[in-house]
Amino acid sequence: MADVLPAALGLRPGGPIRGAIAVPGSKSIAQRAIVLAALCAGRTRLAGLPDGSDVQSALTLVAAAGARVESLAPAACAIEGRPPGPHRGWRADPALDAGESGTLARLSTAAFAFCGQGSSAGEVRVSGTLARRSSPALFAALRAAGVRTDPADAVRWPVRITPIGPPSDVVLVDPVSSQEVTALLVALSSWPDAYELTLRGAIPSRPYLALTLGVLEHFGVRVDLRGSHPDERFAIRGPLRAPEDPIVVEPDASAAAVALAAGCLSGGAVTVRGLSRASLQGDVRIVDHLEAFGCVTEERDEGLLARGVPDRGAEVDLTGEPDLAPVLAAIAARAAFEAGASSRLTGLGTLPGKESSRIDVLAEGLRAVGLAAEASADALAIGPGSRRAPAGPLDPRGDHRMAFAFALLGLSCDGVLVHDPQCVAKSWPGFWRALARAGASIERVEP
């Protein structure tokens, strides 16, 4: 399949998708490891890096911050960090550009605020849909700790930040994302001695916090939790230390969910190697959720396998893993078509603030193929209807996860095409090629 994609592209009902599908490495793990490597003394080696644009943005950003990035292989690099301290620390040369990654924007904002060189202001920039997204709790926590921002009431990017060094006290109130907690933990862990982060309020998508703590352990940092919701305290003792052995990034559980679902929806069987139920990635729970819809999953020595067409509806709480909603919406759609079953996905309160308003965009796509779909602020109800081909290509609004969802819909309903198929490059540039190699029928519409 050509690297330059047509204006619309889609998977369509056809033969079963079978075999092992290689998915990218976890961009969540990779971005955390890249930023931590750039904040610690010594040389950190990373392998299994995904080639999506979010990870490429992370590598470019830490190089602009002064870290030395050395390519070792197409999916491997070494990073010589630039830790904070007298006459050291991150710089913004000429600015830190986070691209369209919310994780990277929050990580770099906190890192520069507490680990920037001297007291010279630097800018954090973003692009695309991220310019419309905000992080009010993070900016409020930074200002309360003594960081100056320009504008003074900034809640989004671009923003100019005047760093302050290690703060004596950091309090985060009502975070809108677990990334805000992660960003502060990462920045504080780069300093020696002990610091404390006080959290007041619930942590959205909490499994991502466990992922952060797991990556911090690779760098020799331990975080102790004291207290409990709604008043938690995280005791952090740094500094970061470059691991002796390379950090090998495991397969991305979110991408694996797409591949496993494609196997089920096509009547085939797909294996994702190198991933187990023991992964710290919250999205590995896809195997439990697929079983709720009647699919069959297995954990084998080589990885996770899924098969069996979804034949019943389910009510699934995705509070811990809301990014699985696009995949499970396609699974629920097949159950509605085949068994006349209704389903409900809940715990989706963080989705309206993503690259697109995901609950609404999913509902539009489901209705376009003839299903009943009702969206609320934090839930999506999916009911049976009359299957039909959409009037035109479905628009993912530039959101990679919406493109995956619509592609999966095409395995249950003929005539589904995805506008702007190239947007999957954010996390899985080789998505269309990987599915085609596994037996998927790809429909192309040239511009």
C-alpha positions in Angstrom: 0.0 0.0 0.0 1.4 3.4 -1.0 2.7 5.7 1.7 0.7 8.6 0.3 -2.9 7.7 1.0 -6.0 8.7 -1.0 -8.6 11.1 0.4 -10.8 8.2 1.7 -10.0 4.7 2.7 -11.7 1.9 4.6 -11.8 -1.7 5.7 -14.7 -3.6 4.3 -16.4 -6.9 5.0 -14.5 -9.7 3.4 -12.3 -12.6 4.4 -11.2 -13.2 7.9 -8.2 -11.3 9.3 -5.8 -13.8 10.8 -2.4 -14.2 12.2 0.0 -12.1 14.2 -0.3 -8.3 13.7 2.7 -6.2 14.7 1.6 -3.1 16.5 3.7 -0.1 17.4 5.4 0.2 20.8 3.5 2.0 23.5 3.6 5.8 22.8 2.6 6.4 26.4 5.6 4.5 27.8 7.9 5.9 25.1 7.0 9.5 25.7 7.5 9.2 29.5 10.8 7.4 29.0 12.1 10.0 26.6 11.3 12.9 28.9 12.7 11.1 31.9 15.9 10.3 30.0 16.2 13.9 29.0 15.9 15.0 32.7 18.5 12.6 34.2 22.3 12.5 34.2 23.8 9.8 32.1 23.0 7.9 28.9 19.7 6.1 28.6 19.1 3.6 25.8 15.6 3.0 24.5 14.4 0.3 22.1 11.1 -0.6 20.5 10.1 3.0 20.0 7.0 3.6 17.8 7.3 5.7 14.7 4.2 7.8 15.3 4.3 11.5 15.2 3.7 11.9 18.9 7.0 10.1 19.7 8.9 11.9 17.0 7.7 15.2 18.5 9.0 14.0 21.9 12.5 13.3 20.5 12.6 16.6 18.7 11.4 18.5 21.9 14.0 17.0 24.2 16.7 17.8 21.7 15.5 21.4 21.7 15.7 21.3 25.5 19.4 20.4 25.3 19.4 16.7 25.6 21.7 14.8 23.1 19.6 12.3 21.1 21.5 9.6 19.2 19.8 7.3 16.7 21.0 3.7 17.2 18.5 1.9 14.9 15.1 2.7 13.2 13.3 2.0 16.6 16.1 2.7 19.0 18.0 5.7 20.4 20.2 6.8 23.2 19.6 10.0 25.1 22.2 11.9 27.1 20.1 13.9 29.6 20.3 17.5 30.8 19.3 17.3 34.5 18.5 20.4 36.5 20.9 22.1 38.8 23.2 25.2 38.9 24.0 26.3 35.3 22.2 23.2 34.0 18.7 22.2 33.2 16.4 22.4 30.2 16.5 25.3 27.8 13.9 26.3 25.2 15.8 26.7 22.0 14.0 28.5 20.4 10.9 26.9 21.9 9.6 23.5 23.1 7.2 22.2 20.4 4.9 19.4 21.7 3.1 19.0 18.4 -0.3 17.6 18.9 0.5 15.4 21.9 -1.4 16.3 25.1 0.9 14.0 27.1 4.0 15.7 25.8 2.6 19.2 26.2 1.9 18.6 29.9 5.2 16.8 30.6 7.3 19.5 29.0 5.4 22.3 30.6 6.0 20.9 34.1 9.6 19.9 33.3 10.6 23.3 32.0 8.7 25.0 34.9 10.7 23.1 37.6 13.8 22.1 35.7 14.5 25.0 33.3 17.9 26.6 33.1 18.3 29.8 35.1 15.3 32.1 35.3 14.9 32.8 31.6 11.4 32.4 30.2 10.8 29.8 27.5 7.9 29.0 25.3 5.9 25.7 25.0 4.1 25.5 21.7 1.5 23.0 20.3 -0.2 22.4 17.0 -3.5 21.1 15.5 -6.4 20.3 17.8 -4.2 20.6 20.9 -4.4 24.4 20.6 -8.1 24.1 21.6 -7.5 21.9 24.6 -6.7 23.1 28.1 -5.0 22.0 31.3 -6.3 24.4 34.0 -5.4 22.3 37.0 -1.8 21.9 35.9 -1.3 25.6 35.2 -2.9 26.5 38.5 -0.6 24.1 40.4 2.4 25.6 38.7 1.5 29.2 39.5 0.6 28.3 43.1 4.1 26.9 43.4 5.7 30.2 42.2 6.0 29.7 38.4 5.2 32.7 36.2 3.2 32.2 33.0 2.5 34.5 30.2 -0.4 35.0 29.8 -0.8 35.2 33.6 -4.0 33.3 33.6 -2.9 30.7 31.0 -4.8 27.4 30.8 -3.6 26.2 27.4 -0.8 26.6 24.9 1.2 28.4 23.6 2.5 29.7 26.9 5.7 31.4 28.1 7.0 30.0 31.4 9.6 31.4 33.8 11.1 28.4 35.7 11.7 28.5 39.4 13.7 25.4 40.3 12.5 22.8 42.8 9.3 24.0 44.6 8.8 23.5 48.3 5.1 22.6 47.9 3.0 21.5 45.0 -0.8 21.0 45.2 -2.9 19.8 42.3 -6.7 20.3 42.5 -9.3 18.5 40.4 -7.1 17.4 37.5 -8.8 17.0 34.1 -6.3 14.3 33.1 -4.0 11.8 34.7 -1.3 13.4 32.5 -1.3 16.4 34.9 -0.4 14.2 37.8 2.2 12.4 35.7 3.8 15.7 34.6 4.3 16.9 38.1 5.7 13.6 39.4 8.2 13.4 36.5 9.4 17.0 37.0 9.8 16.6 40.8 11.6 13.3 40.5 14.4 14.9 38.5 15.7 16.7 41.7 17.6 15.0 44.5 16.1 14.8 48.0 12.4 14.4 48.8 9.4 16.3 47.5 5.7 15.9 48.0 2.8 16.3 45.6 -0.6 16.8 47.2 -3.6 15.8 45.1 -7.1 17.0 45.9 -9.7 15.3 43.7 -10.1 12.2 41.6 -7.5 11.1 39.0 -9.2 10.5 35.6 -8.0 7.3 33.8 -6.1 6.3 36.9 -4.3 3.2 35.3 -2.1 5.7 33.4 -0.7 6.7 36.8 0.4 3.1 37.5 2.1 3.2 34.1 4.0 6.4 35.1 5.1 4.9 38.4 6.4 1.8 36.6 8.5 3.9 34.2 9.8 6.0 37.1 11.0 2.7 38.7 13.3 2.1 35.7 15.0 5.4 36.5 15.5 4.5 40.2 12.7 6.7 41.6 10.2 5.5 44.2 6.9 7.2 44.8 5.0 6.4 48.0 1.3 7.1 48.2 0.0 8.5 51.5 -3.6 9.2 52.3 -6.5 8.4 50.0 -9.0 10.0 47.7 -10.0 12.9 47.8 -6.8 14.0 49.6 -3.8 12.0 48.4 -0.1 12.8 48.9 2.7 11.4 46.7 6.2 11.3 48.3 8.9 11.4 45.6 12.6 10.8 46.2 14.9 11.5 43.3 17.1 12.1 41.5 16.6 10.1 38.3 19.3 7.7 37.3 19.9 6.4 33.8 19.2 2.6 33.7 22.1 0.4 33.0 20.1 -1.8 30.6 18.1 -0.5 27.7 14.4 0.2 28.2 12.5 -1.9 25.8 9.1 -0.4 25.0 6.3 -3.0 24.9 3.6 -3.1 22.3 0.9 -0.4 22.6 -2.2 -1.8 24.2 -4.4 0.8 22.5 -3.2 -0.3 19.1 -3.4 -3.9 20.1 -7.1 -3.4 20.9 -7.7 -2.3 17.4 -5.9 -5.3 15.9 -7.6 -7.8 18.2 -11.0 -6.3 17.5 -10.4 -6.5 13.8 -9.8 -10.2 14.2 -13.1 -10.7 16.0 -15.2 -8.4 13.6 -13.9 -10.2 10.5 -14.6 -13.7 11.9 -10.8 -14.4 12.1 -8.3 -14.6 14.9 -5.5 -12.1 15.6 -2.5 -12.4 17.9 -0.5 -9.5 19.2 2.9 -10.7 20.3 4.8 -9.4 23.3 1.8 -8.2 25.3 0.3 -9.9 28.3 -2.5 -9.3 30.8 0.2 -8.3 33.3 1.0 -5.1 31.4 0.7 -1.8 33.3 -1.1 -0.3 30.3 -4.8 0.1 31.3 -5.9 -0.6 27.8 -4.8 -4.2 28.1 -8.3 -4.7 29.6 -9.5 -4.9 26.1 -9.4 -8.7 26.5 -11.9 -8.5 29.4 -14.2 -6.2 27.5 -14.2 -8.3 24.3 -15.2 -11.3 26.4 -18.2 -9.3 27.7 -19.4 -9.1 24.1 -19.1 -12.8 23.6 -15.6 -12.9 22.0 -12.9 -15.3 23.1 -9.5 -14.3 24.2 -6.4 -16.2 25.2 -3.1 -15.4 26.8 -0.4 -17.4 25.2 3.4 -17.5 25.6 3.8 -15.3 22.5 1.1 -12.8 23.4 -2.7 -12.1 23.4 -5.1 -13.7 21.0 -8.8 -12.8 20.2 -11.4 -14.5 18.1 -15.1 -15.0 17.9 -17.7 -12.5 16.4 -19.4 -10.4 19.1 -22.9 -11.9 19.6 -24.3 -10.0 22.6 -24.5 -6.6 24.0 -22.8 -5.4 27.2 -22.6 -2.5 29.6 -19.0 -1.6 30.1 -17.5 0.9 32.5 -14.4 2.5 30.8 -13.5 4.9 33.6 -10.0 3.5 33.8 -9.5 3.1 30.0 -11.8 5.5 28.1 -9.5 5.3 25.0 -11.0 1.9 24.4 -14.4 3.4 23.7 -13.8 3.8 19.9 -12.9 0.2 19.5 -15.7 -1.1 21.7 -18.2 1.1 19.9 -17.4 -0.9 16.7 -17.7 -4.1 18.7 -21.1 -3.0 20.1 -22.2 -2.1 16.5 -21.6 -5.6 15.3 -23.6 -7.0 18.3 -26.4 -4.7 17.4 -26.4 -5.7 13.7 -26.0 -9.5 14.3 -28.0 -10.0 17.5 -30.2 -7.0 17.8 -28.4 -6.3 21.1 -28.1 -2.9 22.9 -24.9 -1.8 24.6 -23.8 1.1 26.8 -20.3 2.4 27.3 -19.9 4.6 30.4 -17.0 6.4 32.2 -16.2 8.5 29.1 -16.1 11.9 30.8 -12.6 12.7 29.5 -13.4 12.1 25.8 -14.9 15.4 24.9 -11.6 17.1 25.6 -9.5 14.9 23.3 -8.5 15.5 19.7 -12.2 15.5 18.8 -15.3 15.4 20.9 -15.1 11.6 20.7 -18.5 10.6 22.1 -20.4 12.9 19.7 -18.2 11.9 16.7 -18.7 8.2 17.5 -22.5 8.7 17.8 -22.5 10.4 14.4 -20.6 7.5 12.8 -22.9 4.9 14.3 -26.0 6.7 13.2 -24.5 7.0 9.7 -24.5 3.2 9.3 -28.1 2.9 10.5 -27.7 2.2 14.3 -29.4 4.0 17.2 -26.8 5.9 19.1 -27.3 8.3 22.0 -24.5 10.4 23.4 -24.3 12.1 26.8 -21.6 13.9 28.6 -19.9 10.7 29.8 -21.7 7.7 28.1 -22.6 6.3 24.7 -25.7 4.0 24.2 -25.7 1.9 21.1 -28.9 0.1 19.9 -30.0 -1.9 16.9 -31.1 -0.4 13.6 -31.2 -1.0 9.9 -27.8 -1.5 8.4 -26.9 0.8 5.5 -24.0 2.3 3.8 -23.2 5.9 4.8 -24.0 8.7 2.4 -20.3 9.6 2.3 -16.9 9.1 4.0 -17.0 9.3 7.8 -15.0 12.2 9.1 -12.7 11.4 12.0 -12.1 15.1 12.6 -8.3 14.5 12.4 -8.5 12.1 15.3 -6.5 8.9 14.9 -8.8 7.0 17.3 -11.9 8.0 15.4 -10.2 6.8 12.2 -9.6 3.4 13.8 -13.2 3.2 15.0 -14.6 3.9 11.6 -12.3 1.5 9.9 -13.5 -1.2 12.3 -17.1 -0.3 11.5 -16.3 -1.1 7.9 -15.8 -4.7 8.9 -19.5 -4.9 9.8 -21.0 -2.6 7.2 -20.2 -2.3 3.6 -19.5 1.1 2.1 -17.8 2.7 5.2 -14.9 5.0 4.1 -12.7 7.0 6.4 -11.9 10.6 5.4 -8.3 11.7 6.0 -6.9 8.2 6.6 -3.5 9.7 7.1 -4.4 11.0 10.5 -3.6 7.5 12.0 0.1 8.6 11.7 -0.2 10.2 15.1 0.0 6.7 16.7 0.2 4.0 14.1 1.5 5.1 10.6 1.5 1.6 9.3 -2.1 0.7 10.3 -3.6 0.3 6.9 -0.7 -1.7 5.6 -0.6 -4.0 8.7 -4.3 -4.9 8.4 -4.0 -5.5 4.6 -1.1 -7.9 5.2 -3.3 -9.8 7.7 -6.0 -10.3 5.1 -8.2 -7.2 5.3 -10.0 -5.9 2.2 -9.1 -2.3 1.7 -11.3 0.0 -0.3 -9.7 3.1 -1.8 -11.3 6.2 -3.2 -8.8 8.4 -5.1 -9.2 12.2 -4.9 
